[in-house]
């Protein structure tokens, strides 16, 4: 047996020599026990080098290769991200964390001019944000320095070299196994406790949920092409068991899960947002309701915090701040619930959407938004969304599972300040695969509708301003596709008149971008280019047959009724004046600066009555839900959804 990873005589230089000379021999001896990698030639140094790195690290640290592969898949799906850190400062295929320099200086709800409450019946809510002091980072955000100690490899190498990163992950798993008093078994069933500890969670429920996910990956198997073009595979072991009793010896705390509204398959704790009075007849930080009995829940809004886990939880517990229903931790998928689904959180910047939605924040505190999200967080989030969708009858599509960036400004003045998270790097295609509703072609080759669906990894539009205004962001896969005024990349970008600025390639400029899963009516075609109706204009995007960025779709569209040159577009569905009871002031029906011109068509997501939740006092006796008879169609108008009156438009089936 080789010397242990913690051998004090193993200097960094010595470790490098040993890894280069002895690893292959050790791997050859141990691969039959650890789960062999696919056979390959010794001269094949590219196609299988990542798979070989897993085999080498497994042999080096006596960790079953299948366990190492499954843990890495749950962390990063085996992607290296060219050495760029994740939203929580995690690096490489094993997501080794080194977050000491990645803390953001502010929190995203403090940015811009958006009023998170978005209710024009009340003064705009712009709380005075005081960013919490950065406390000592928890161990889950310092795994890379520990891996450096265990392996003797420089931290910089663990960040940038995938093979070194994998070795660091293997060393951490081996160390956790040793700390639990367990032998370095070749049987994956005997590594459950070490896997749970690898999550970095300090409570039993979260560690268990994480380990269960890893063992699900072991049972189902996975294979994919990574972000740097490598094929990696993990064979399925459907009958694999796990020694779950090891978790009892892991020394983790127990968290009560009472009162939470979460599926049993995730770890969830209750950290309530306060409903309390303060100051001069003011209160926060949400409104009490009786949903779904009083009004339906139609939407789930996906957010990205751009703030630390501890800092964000401090903010949501401040009655003078705003609120959302759930926060999900990046490193391990832990969910905290803050506001019950029956109540209305202040999160989306549009009171109509707030009153009819659940808001989910996803942890991320890296200053540069061209970061990546862990598979653990994606999976935990998808399980929560599926649970909520089943419970409240919410369709699993992009017209109801909204990004904060697709929520419309409720009035003209609010449009420029609306938030743009979770941004172009959220992998909507993968997320909907986890939801069990992948985006598929549902129309013929020349269908009148398309669903935006680029290959995330291969789709790398140039963005600027991730760290410095005007400077290009790191090349990175994206869910979004850029729009031009003609079928030419040199043509001007599409302009959003509501933003009152010229369009740019800025990472937060949504004026000329469409997002995966969104659907639009086809306006024209030219060679490898497709035009759609977008913001009242014909907008072009490149859509080559060999690598399409959109697929044919079918569905319903609206177009203006005969007569007017255009019809108004709204940021919310308003009840008519006659629907308001005594004591509830009627909202003024105010159109946005956009129109739906005659002859243009826009995809319908839903038909809804005008609705308004009147809740402007701490006591609930005056609260009312006003539902009108006037109907509206929710449409995909630009990057954001919008509403048009049913009386103004004609509903049609698109030709598939």
C-alpha positions as CSV (number, residue, x, y, z in Angstrom):
1,X,0.0,0.0,0.0
2,X,1.2,3.5,-0.9
3,X,2.0,6.1,1.8
4,X,-1.0,8.1,3.0
5,X,-2.0,11.4,1.6
6,X,-1.1,13.0,4.9
7,X,2.4,11.7,5.0
8,X,4.5,14.6,6.5
9,X,7.5,13.7,4.4
10,X,5.4,14.3,1.2
11,X,6.5,17.7,0.1
12,X,4.7,19.3,-2.8
13,X,7.6,18.5,-5.2
14,X,7.7,15.0,-3.9
15,X,4.0,14.6,-4.4
16,X,4.2,15.7,-8.0
17,X,7.0,13.2,-8.7
18,X,5.1,10.3,-7.1
19,X,1.9,11.2,-9.0
20,X,3.7,11.3,-12.3
21,X,5.7,8.1,-11.8
22,X,3.6,5.8,-9.6
23,X,0.0,6.5,-10.3
24,X,-0.5,4.4,-13.4
25,X,0.9,1.3,-11.8
26,X,-1.2,1.8,-8.7
27,X,-4.3,2.3,-10.8
28,X,-3.6,-0.8,-12.7
29,X,-3.6,-2.8,-9.5
30,X,-6.7,-1.3,-8.0
31,X,-9.0,-0.7,-10.9
32,X,-10.5,-4.1,-10.8
33,X,-11.6,-3.3,-7.2
34,X,-12.6,0.3,-7.7
35,X,-14.7,0.1,-10.8
36,X,-12.8,0.3,-14.1
37,X,-12.8,3.2,-16.4
38,X,-13.5,2.6,-20.1
39,X,-10.5,0.9,-21.8
40,X,-8.3,3.3,-23.8
41,X,-4.9,3.4,-25.4
42,X,-2.0,4.7,-23.4
43,X,-1.4,7.2,-26.2
44,X,-4.9,8.6,-26.0
45,X,-4.1,11.7,-24.0
46,X,-7.2,13.8,-24.8
47,X,-10.5,12.1,-25.2
48,X,-10.2,10.0,-22.0
49,X,-7.9,12.2,-19.9
50,X,-10.6,13.3,-17.5
51,X,-11.9,9.7,-17.1
52,X,-8.3,8.6,-16.5
53,X,-7.9,11.4,-13.9
54,X,-10.8,9.9,-11.9
55,X,-9.2,6.4,-12.1
56,X,-5.8,7.8,-11.1
57,X,-7.2,9.7,-8.1
58,X,-9.3,6.7,-7.0
59,X,-6.3,4.5,-7.0
60,X,-4.1,7.1,-5.3
61,X,-6.5,7.6,-2.4
62,X,-8.2,4.2,-2.3
63,X,-11.7,5.7,-3.0
64,X,-14.0,3.7,-5.3
65,X,-13.9,5.4,-8.7
66,X,-17.7,5.2,-9.0
67,X,-18.1,7.1,-5.8
68,X,-15.6,9.8,-6.9
69,X,-17.4,10.1,-10.3
70,X,-20.9,10.3,-8.6
71,X,-19.8,13.0,-6.1
72,X,-18.2,15.0,-8.9
73,X,-21.3,14.7,-11.1
74,X,-23.5,16.1,-8.3
75,X,-21.1,18.9,-7.8
76,X,-20.3,20.0,-11.3
77,X,-21.6,17.4,-13.8
78,X,-17.8,16.8,-14.4
79,X,-17.3,20.2,-15.9
80,X,-14.1,22.2,-15.3
81,X,-15.5,25.7,-16.2
82,X,-12.0,26.6,-17.4
83,X,-11.0,27.3,-13.8
84,X,-13.7,29.8,-13.1
85,X,-15.3,29.6,-9.7
86,X,-19.0,28.8,-9.0
87,X,-21.4,31.2,-7.4
88,X,-20.1,30.0,-4.0
89,X,-16.4,30.1,-4.9
90,X,-16.1,26.4,-5.8
91,X,-13.6,25.2,-8.4
92,X,-13.3,22.4,-10.8
93,X,-15.0,19.1,-11.3
94,X,-15.1,18.4,-7.5
95,X,-16.3,21.9,-6.6
96,X,-13.5,22.5,-4.1
97,X,-14.4,25.7,-2.3
98,X,-12.1,28.7,-1.7
99,X,-14.5,31.5,-1.1
100,X,-12.3,33.9,0.9
101,X,-11.9,36.3,-2.0
102,X,-15.3,35.7,-3.6
103,X,-17.6,37.5,-1.2
104,X,-19.7,40.1,-2.8
105,X,-19.9,43.6,-1.4
106,X,-23.6,44.0,-1.8
107,X,-26.8,42.0,-2.2
108,X,-28.7,41.9,-5.5
109,X,-32.0,43.2,-4.0
110,X,-30.1,46.4,-3.2
111,X,-29.2,47.0,-6.8
112,X,-31.0,49.1,-9.3
113,X,-34.3,51.0,-8.6
114,X,-36.7,48.0,-8.5
115,X,-39.4,48.2,-5.8
116,X,-39.5,44.5,-4.8
117,X,-43.1,45.0,-3.6
118,X,-44.2,46.6,-6.8
119,X,-47.6,47.8,-5.5
120,X,-48.5,51.3,-6.9
121,X,-51.1,51.6,-4.1
122,X,-48.3,52.0,-1.6
123,X,-45.1,54.2,-1.6
124,X,-42.2,52.5,-3.3
125,X,-40.2,50.3,-1.0
126,X,-36.5,50.9,-1.1
127,X,-35.0,49.7,2.2
128,X,-31.7,51.0,3.4
129,X,-29.4,48.0,2.9
130,X,-26.7,47.3,5.5
131,X,-24.6,44.4,4.3
132,X,-23.8,42.1,7.2
133,X,-20.2,41.9,8.3
134,X,-18.4,38.9,6.8
135,X,-18.0,36.4,9.5
136,X,-15.5,33.6,9.4
137,X,-16.2,31.4,6.5
138,X,-17.8,28.0,7.3
139,X,-15.9,24.8,6.6
140,X,-18.1,24.1,3.6
141,X,-16.6,27.2,1.8
142,X,-13.0,26.2,2.6
143,X,-12.5,22.7,1.2
144,X,-9.9,23.7,-1.3
145,X,-7.3,24.8,1.3
146,X,-7.9,21.6,3.2
147,X,-7.5,19.6,-0.1
148,X,-4.2,21.4,-0.6
149,X,-3.0,20.3,2.8
150,X,-4.0,16.7,2.2
151,X,-2.4,16.4,-1.2
152,X,0.5,18.7,-0.9
153,X,-0.6,20.3,-4.2
154,X,-0.6,24.1,-4.6
155,X,-4.0,25.8,-4.2
156,X,-3.6,27.4,-7.7
157,X,-3.2,24.0,-9.2
158,X,-6.3,22.7,-7.5
159,X,-8.3,25.6,-8.9
160,X,-7.1,25.3,-12.5
161,X,-5.9,21.7,-13.2
162,X,-8.9,19.3,-13.4
163,X,-6.7,16.2,-12.6
164,X,-5.3,18.0,-9.5
165,X,-8.8,19.1,-8.5
166,X,-10.1,15.5,-8.7
167,X,-7.2,14.3,-6.6
168,X,-8.1,16.9,-4.0
169,X,-11.7,15.7,-3.9
170,X,-10.5,12.1,-3.6
171,X,-8.3,13.1,-0.7
172,X,-11.2,14.8,1.1
173,X,-13.4,11.7,0.7
174,X,-10.6,9.5,2.0
175,X,-10.0,11.8,4.9
176,X,-13.7,11.8,5.8
177,X,-13.8,8.0,5.6
178,X,-10.8,7.9,8.0
179,X,-12.3,10.4,10.4
180,X,-15.5,8.2,10.6
181,X,-13.3,5.2,11.5
182,X,-14.3,3.3,8.3
183,X,-11.9,1.3,6.2
184,X,-10.9,2.3,2.7
185,X,-13.4,-0.3,1.3
186,X,-13.6,-1.0,-2.5
187,X,-17.4,-1.3,-2.0
188,X,-19.3,1.9,-2.8
189,X,-22.0,0.9,-0.3
190,X,-19.5,1.6,2.6
191,X,-18.9,5.2,1.7
192,X,-22.2,6.8,2.5
193,X,-21.0,8.6,5.6
194,X,-18.0,10.0,3.9
195,X,-20.1,11.3,1.0
196,X,-22.5,12.9,3.5
197,X,-19.5,14.6,5.2
198,X,-18.1,15.7,1.8
199,X,-21.3,17.9,1.3
200,X,-20.0,20.3,4.0
201,X,-23.4,20.3,5.6
202,X,-23.4,20.6,9.4
203,X,-26.8,19.0,9.9
204,X,-28.0,15.4,9.4
205,X,-31.0,16.1,7.1
206,X,-28.9,18.1,4.5
207,X,-26.0,15.7,4.6
208,X,-28.5,12.8,4.1
209,X,-30.3,14.4,1.2
210,X,-26.9,15.1,-0.5
211,X,-25.7,11.5,0.0
212,X,-29.0,10.1,-1.2
213,X,-28.6,12.2,-4.4
214,X,-25.0,10.8,-4.9
215,X,-26.3,7.3,-4.5
216,X,-29.1,7.9,-6.9
217,X,-26.5,8.9,-9.5
218,X,-24.6,5.7,-8.7
219,X,-27.7,3.6,-9.3
220,X,-28.8,5.3,-12.5
221,X,-25.4,6.0,-14.0
222,X,-24.6,9.0,-16.1
223,X,-22.6,9.9,-19.3
224,X,-22.1,13.2,-21.0
225,X,-19.7,15.4,-22.9
226,X,-18.1,18.0,-20.6
227,X,-17.7,21.7,-21.2
228,X,-14.2,21.0,-22.6
229,X,-15.4,18.3,-25.0
230,X,-14.5,15.2,-23.0
231,X,-16.6,12.0,-22.7
232,X,-17.1,10.8,-19.2
233,X,-19.2,7.8,-18.1
234,X,-20.4,6.2,-14.9
235,X,-21.9,2.8,-15.3
236,X,-25.3,2.2,-13.6
237,X,-25.5,0.0,-10.5
238,X,-29.3,-0.2,-10.0
239,X,-29.2,-2.6,-7.1
240,X,-26.5,-0.8,-5.1
241,X,-27.3,-0.4,-1.4
242,X,-25.8,2.0,1.1
243,X,-24.7,1.8,4.7
244,X,-26.9,4.7,5.8
245,X,-26.2,3.9,9.5
246,X,-22.8,5.6,9.1
247,X,-24.5,9.0,9.2
248,X,-25.3,8.5,12.9
249,X,-21.6,8.6,13.6
250,X,-20.9,11.7,11.6
251,X,-21.4,14.1,14.5
252,X,-23.9,16.4,12.7
253,X,-26.6,18.4,14.4
254,X,-30.3,17.6,14.0
255,X,-32.6,20.3,12.6
256,X,-36.4,20.2,13.2
257,X,-38.3,20.3,9.9
258,X,-41.6,21.2,11.4
259,X,-43.9,23.6,9.6
260,X,-42.0,23.6,6.3
261,X,-43.7,23.2,3.0
262,X,-41.2,21.0,1.1
263,X,-41.0,17.6,-0.5
264,X,-39.6,14.8,1.6
265,X,-36.7,14.3,-0.9
266,X,-35.0,17.5,0.2
267,X,-33.6,19.0,3.3
268,X,-35.6,21.9,4.5
269,X,-35.7,24.2,7.5
270,X,-38.0,27.0,8.7
271,X,-36.3,30.4,9.0
272,X,-39.3,32.7,9.1
273,X,-39.5,36.2,7.7
274,X,-41.1,38.5,10.3
275,X,-44.5,40.0,9.9
276,X,-44.4,42.9,12.3
277,X,-45.0,46.7,12.7
278,X,-42.3,49.3,13.0
279,X,-41.8,53.0,12.7
280,X,-44.7,55.3,11.9
281,X,-47.5,52.9,10.9
282,X,-45.3,50.8,8.7
283,X,-44.9,47.1,8.6
284,X,-43.0,44.3,6.9
285,X,-41.8,42.2,5.3
286,X,-44.6,40.5,3.5
287,X,-48.4,40.3,3.5
288,X,-50.7,37.8,5.1
289,X,-53.0,36.0,2.7
290,X,-55.1,32.9,2.3
291,X,-53.8,31.4,-0.9
292,X,-54.9,29.3,-2.8
293,X,-58.4,29.7,-1.4
294,X,-58.5,33.5,-1.8
295,X,-56.5,33.6,-5.1
296,X,-54.7,31.1,-7.2
297,X,-50.9,30.7,-7.3
298,X,-50.0,30.8,-11.0
299,X,-46.2,31.4,-11.0
300,X,-42.9,30.4,-9.5
301,X,-40.2,33.0,-9.8
302,X,-36.5,31.9,-10.0
303,X,-34.0,34.3,-8.4
304,X,-30.3,34.4,-7.7
305,X,-29.3,36.1,-4.5
306,X,-25.8,37.4,-5.3
307,X,-25.4,37.5,-1.6
308,X,-23.9,35.1,1.0
309,X,-26.1,32.5,2.6
310,X,-25.8,33.9,6.1
311,X,-26.1,37.5,4.8
312,X,-29.2,36.7,2.8
313,X,-30.8,34.9,5.8
314,X,-30.1,38.0,8.0
315,X,-31.8,40.2,5.5
316,X,-34.9,38.2,5.0
317,X,-35.4,38.2,8.8
318,X,-35.3,42.0,8.9
319,X,-38.9,43.4,9.1
320,X,-37.7,46.6,7.3
321,X,-36.5,44.6,4.3
322,X,-38.2,42.5,1.7
323,X,-38.9,38.8,1.5
324,X,-39.2,35.7,-0.6
325,X,-40.6,32.3,0.1
326,X,-37.5,30.0,-0.1
327,X,-33.7,30.2,-0.3
328,X,-31.5,27.3,-1.6
329,X,-27.9,26.9,-0.7
330,X,-25.5,26.2,-3.5
331,X,-23.0,23.9,-1.9
332,X,-25.4,21.2,-0.8
333,X,-29.0,22.1,-1.8
334,X,-30.3,22.9,1.7
335,X,-33.6,24.8,1.5
336,X,-34.8,27.4,4.0
337,X,-38.4,28.5,3.9
338,X,-39.2,32.0,5.0
339,X,-42.8,32.8,4.0
340,X,-45.7,30.3,3.8
341,X,-47.3,29.8,0.4
342,X,-50.6,31.1,1.7
343,X,-48.9,34.5,2.3
344,X,-47.6,37.0,-0.3
345,X,-43.8,37.7,-0.3
346,X,-42.3,40.9,-1.7
347,X,-39.8,39.7,-4.2
348,X,-40.6,40.2,-7.9
349,X,-41.1,43.9,-8.4
350,X,-44.6,43.5,-9.7
351,X,-47.5,43.3,-7.2
352,X,-49.7,41.3,-9.6
353,X,-46.9,38.6,-10.0
354,X,-46.1,38.7,-6.2
355,X,-49.7,38.1,-5.3
356,X,-49.9,35.1,-7.5
357,X,-46.4,33.6,-7.2
358,X,-43.9,31.8,-5.0
359,X,-40.3,33.3,-5.0
360,X,-37.2,31.1,-4.8
361,X,-33.8,32.6,-4.2
362,X,-30.7,30.6,-5.2
363,X,-27.5,31.3,-3.3
364,X,-24.7,33.0,-5.2
365,X,-22.2,35.6,-3.9
366,X,-19.5,35.7,-6.6
367,X,-19.0,39.3,-7.8
368,X,-18.8,38.2,-11.4
369,X,-22.1,36.8,-12.7
370,X,-20.4,34.5,-15.3
371,X,-20.2,31.9,-12.6
372,X,-21.8,28.5,-12.4
373,X,-24.4,26.7,-10.3
374,X,-23.9,23.4,-8.6
375,X,-25.9,20.3,-9.6
376,X,-26.8,19.8,-6.0
377,X,-28.6,23.2,-6.1
378,X,-30.3,22.6,-9.4
379,X,-31.6,19.2,-8.2
380,X,-32.9,20.5,-4.9
381,X,-34.5,23.4,-6.6
382,X,-36.2,21.2,-9.2
383,X,-37.6,18.9,-6.6
384,X,-39.1,21.9,-4.7
385,X,-40.6,23.4,-7.9
386,X,-42.1,20.0,-8.9
387,X,-43.6,19.7,-5.4
388,X,-45.1,23.3,-5.6
389,X,-46.3,22.8,-9.2
390,X,-48.2,19.6,-8.2
391,X,-49.6,21.2,-5.1
392,X,-50.9,24.4,-6.7
393,X,-51.6,23.2,-10.3
394,X,-48.8,25.3,-11.8
395,X,-47.9,24.3,-15.4
396,X,-44.2,23.4,-15.9
397,X,-43.3,25.8,-18.7
398,X,-41.5,29.1,-19.1
399,X,-44.8,31.1,-19.0
400,X,-45.3,30.0,-15.4
401,X,-41.8,29.1,-14.2
402,X,-40.4,32.6,-14.6
403,X,-37.0,34.0,-14.1
404,X,-37.0,37.3,-12.2
405,X,-35.7,38.6,-15.5
406,X,-38.9,37.7,-17.3
407,X,-41.2,39.5,-14.8
408,X,-42.6,42.6,-16.5
409,X,-42.3,46.1,-15.0
410,X,-45.9,46.9,-13.8
411,X,-45.7,50.5,-15.1
412,X,-43.6,52.4,-17.6
413,X,-41.4,54.1,-14.9
414,X,-40.5,50.8,-13.3
415,X,-39.2,49.1,-16.5
416,X,-35.5,50.3,-16.4
417,X,-35.0,49.2,-12.8
418,X,-36.4,45.7,-13.1
419,X,-33.9,43.0,-12.1
420,X,-32.2,40.7,-14.5
421,X,-31.4,37.6,-12.4
422,X,-30.8,34.6,-12.6
423,X,-29.2,35.9,-15.8
424,X,-27.8,34.3,-19.0
425,X,-25.8,31.6,-17.2
426,X,-28.7,29.8,-15.5
427,X,-29.1,26.5,-17.4
428,X,-32.8,26.4,-18.2
429,X,-32.5,23.5,-20.5
430,X,-31.0,21.3,-17.9
431,X,-33.3,22.6,-15.2
432,X,-36.4,21.6,-17.1
433,X,-34.9,18.2,-17.8
434,X,-34.7,17.8,-14.0
435,X,-38.3,19.0,-13.8
436,X,-39.3,16.1,-16.1
437,X,-40.5,18.5,-18.8
438,X,-37.6,18.8,-21.3
439,X,-38.0,21.3,-24.2
440,X,-38.8,19.3,-27.3
441,X,-39.8,20.1,-30.8
442,X,-43.6,19.9,-31.0
443,X,-44.2,21.3,-34.5
444,X,-43.2,20.6,-38.1
445,X,-40.1,21.9,-39.8
446,X,-41.8,25.1,-41.0
447,X,-44.0,25.6,-37.9
448,X,-45.2,29.1,-37.2
449,X,-43.8,28.9,-33.7
450,X,-40.4,28.2,-32.2
451,X,-39.1,27.2,-28.8
452,X,-35.7,28.7,-28.0
453,X,-33.3,25.8,-27.2
454,X,-29.6,26.4,-27.8
455,X,-27.0,23.9,-26.8
456,X,-26.0,25.5,-23.5
457,X,-22.3,24.5,-23.5
458,X,-21.7,25.3,-27.2
459,X,-23.7,28.6,-27.1
460,X,-21.3,31.3,-26.0
461,X,-22.5,34.7,-26.9
462,X,-20.1,37.5,-26.0
463,X,-21.2,39.5,-22.9
464,X,-19.5,42.4,-21.3
465,X,-19.6,44.0,-17.8
466,X,-19.3,40.9,-15.6
467,X,-16.5,42.5,-13.6
468,X,-15.7,45.7,-15.4
469,X,-18.1,47.8,-17.4
470,X,-17.5,47.3,-21.1
471,X,-14.9,44.6,-20.7
472,X,-15.7,41.1,-22.1
473,X,-16.9,38.4,-19.7
474,X,-15.2,35.0,-19.6
475,X,-16.4,32.7,-22.3
476,X,-19.1,30.6,-20.9
477,X,-22.1,28.5,-21.9
478,X,-25.4,30.4,-21.9
479,X,-29.2,29.8,-22.1
480,X,-29.7,33.0,-24.2
481,X,-29.6,33.9,-27.8
482,X,-29.0,37.4,-29.2
483,X,-31.4,39.2,-31.5
484,X,-30.6,41.5,-34.4
485,X,-32.6,43.9,-36.6
486,X,-31.6,42.0,-39.7
487,X,-30.2,38.6,-40.7
488,X,-26.7,39.7,-40.1
489,X,-24.5,39.8,-37.0
490,X,-23.3,43.2,-38.0
491,X,-26.9,44.6,-38.0
492,X,-28.0,46.7,-35.0
493,X,-29.3,44.9,-32.0
494,X,-33.0,45.0,-31.2
495,X,-33.9,48.0,-29.1
496,X,-36.3,47.9,-26.0
497,X,-37.9,51.3,-25.9
498,X,-39.0,50.8,-22.3
499,X,-35.4,50.7,-21.2
500,X,-34.7,54.2,-22.7
501,X,-31.1,53.2,-23.6
502,X,-29.4,51.9,-26.7
503,X,-28.9,48.1,-26.7
504,X,-25.6,46.6,-25.7
505,X,-23.9,43.3,-25.1
506,X,-23.9,44.0,-21.4
507,X,-24.6,40.9,-19.3
508,X,-27.6,42.6,-17.6
509,X,-29.0,44.2,-20.8
510,X,-32.1,42.2,-21.8
511,X,-33.2,44.3,-24.7
512,X,-32.1,42.0,-27.4
513,X,-32.0,38.5,-25.9
514,X,-34.3,35.5,-25.8
515,X,-34.0,32.7,-23.3
516,X,-34.2,28.9,-23.5
517,X,-37.8,27.6,-23.3
518,X,-39.4,30.9,-24.3
519,X,-41.7,30.6,-27.3
520,X,-42.3,33.1,-30.1
521,X,-44.2,33.4,-33.4
522,X,-42.1,33.1,-36.5
523,X,-42.1,36.3,-38.6
524,X,-39.7,35.4,-41.4
525,X,-36.8,33.1,-42.4
526,X,-33.6,33.7,-44.4
527,X,-31.1,30.9,-44.9
528,X,-29.7,30.0,-41.4
529,X,-31.6,32.9,-39.8
530,X,-35.1,33.0,-38.2
531,X,-37.1,36.1,-37.4
532,X,-39.6,36.3,-34.6
533,X,-42.1,39.0,-33.4
534,X,-40.5,40.6,-30.4
535,X,-41.3,43.9,-28.6
536,X,-43.4,45.0,-31.6
537,X,-40.5,44.4,-34.0
538,X,-39.2,41.7,-36.4
539,X,-36.1,40.3,-34.5
540,X,-33.6,38.0,-36.2
541,X,-31.4,35.3,-34.6
542,X,-29.0,32.8,-36.2
543,X,-30.6,29.3,-36.3
544,X,-28.4,27.0,-38.4
545,X,-29.8,23.5,-39.2
546,X,-26.6,21.7,-38.1
547,X,-26.7,23.4,-34.7
548,X,-30.1,25.0,-34.1
549,X,-30.8,27.5,-31.5
550,X,-34.6,26.9,-31.7
551,X,-36.9,24.0,-32.4
552,X,-40.4,24.0,-34.0
553,X,-43.3,24.4,-31.7
554,X,-47.1,24.4,-31.7
555,X,-49.6,26.3,-29.6
556,X,-51.8,29.4,-29.4
557,X,-51.1,32.9,-30.4
558,X,-52.9,36.3,-30.3
559,X,-53.0,39.0,-32.9
560,X,-54.9,42.3,-32.9
561,X,-58.5,42.2,-34.0
562,X,-59.2,43.8,-37.3
563,X,-59.3,47.6,-37.3
564,X,-56.8,49.3,-35.0
565,X,-53.2,49.7,-36.1
566,X,-52.1,48.3,-32.7
567,X,-53.4,47.4,-29.2
568,X,-52.0,48.2,-25.8
569,X,-49.7,46.0,-23.8
570,X,-49.9,45.9,-19.9
571,X,-47.5,44.8,-17.1
572,X,-50.4,43.3,-15.1
573,X,-53.9,42.1,-15.5
574,X,-56.2,44.8,-14.2
575,X,-59.8,44.4,-12.9
576,X,-62.3,46.8,-14.5
577,X,-63.4,49.7,-12.3
578,X,-66.8,48.2,-11.6
579,X,-65.2,45.1,-9.9
580,X,-63.8,47.1,-6.9
581,X,-65.9,47.0,-3.7
582,X,-66.5,50.0,-1.5
583,X,-63.4,51.0,0.4
584,X,-61.0,49.6,-2.1
585,X,-59.6,52.3,-4.5
586,X,-59.6,51.2,-8.1
587,X,-56.3,50.9,-9.8
588,X,-55.8,53.1,-12.9
589,X,-55.5,50.9,-16.0
590,X,-52.2,52.1,-17.4
591,X,-50.6,50.6,-20.5
592,X,-46.8,50.1,-20.9
593,X,-45.0,52.1,-23.7
594,X,-45.2,49.0,-25.9
595,X,-47.9,48.0,-28.4
596,X,-48.9,44.9,-30.3
597,X,-49.1,46.0,-33.9
598,X,-51.6,44.7,-36.4
599,X,-50.4,41.6,-38.2
600,X,-48.0,40.5,-35.5
601,X,-48.5,37.4,-33.4
602,X,-47.4,36.5,-29.9
603,X,-47.5,33.2,-28.0
604,X,-50.1,32.8,-25.3
605,X,-49.1,31.4,-21.9
606,X,-52.4,31.7,-20.1
607,X,-55.8,33.5,-19.9
608,X,-56.5,35.2,-16.6
609,X,-59.1,37.6,-15.2
610,X,-58.0,41.0,-14.0
611,X,-57.1,40.6,-10.3
612,X,-55.8,42.8,-7.5
613,X,-54.9,42.0,-3.9
614,X,-55.6,45.1,-1.8
615,X,-53.4,44.8,1.3
616,X,-52.0,48.1,2.6
617,X,-52.4,47.8,6.4
618,X,-50.9,45.6,9.0
619,X,-54.3,44.4,10.2
620,X,-55.9,42.2,7.7
621,X,-59.5,43.2,8.2
622,X,-59.4,45.6,5.2
623,X,-57.6,43.2,2.9
624,X,-59.6,42.2,-0.3
625,X,-59.0,40.2,-3.4
626,X,-60.6,42.0,-6.3
627,X,-61.4,39.8,-9.3
628,X,-62.8,41.3,-12.5
629,X,-64.7,40.0,-15.5
630,X,-62.3,41.5,-18.0
631,X,-60.0,38.8,-19.3
632,X,-56.3,39.1,-20.3
633,X,-53.9,36.9,-22.2
634,X,-50.4,36.4,-20.7
635,X,-48.0,36.6,-23.7
636,X,-44.3,36.2,-24.3
637,X,-43.8,39.8,-25.6
638,X,-40.0,40.4,-25.3
639,X,-37.6,38.8,-22.9
640,X,-40.3,39.4,-20.3
641,X,-43.9,38.3,-20.3
642,X,-46.7,40.8,-20.6
643,X,-50.5,41.0,-20.8
644,X,-53.1,42.1,-23.4
645,X,-56.8,42.4,-23.0
646,X,-58.7,39.5,-24.6
647,X,-61.2,42.0,-25.9
648,X,-58.4,43.6,-28.0
649,X,-57.0,40.5,-29.7
650,X,-58.0,37.4,-31.6
651,X,-56.9,33.9,-30.4
652,X,-55.5,31.6,-33.1
653,X,-53.9,28.2,-33.4
654,X,-50.4,28.4,-34.9
655,X,-49.9,26.2,-37.9
656,X,-47.5,23.4,-37.1
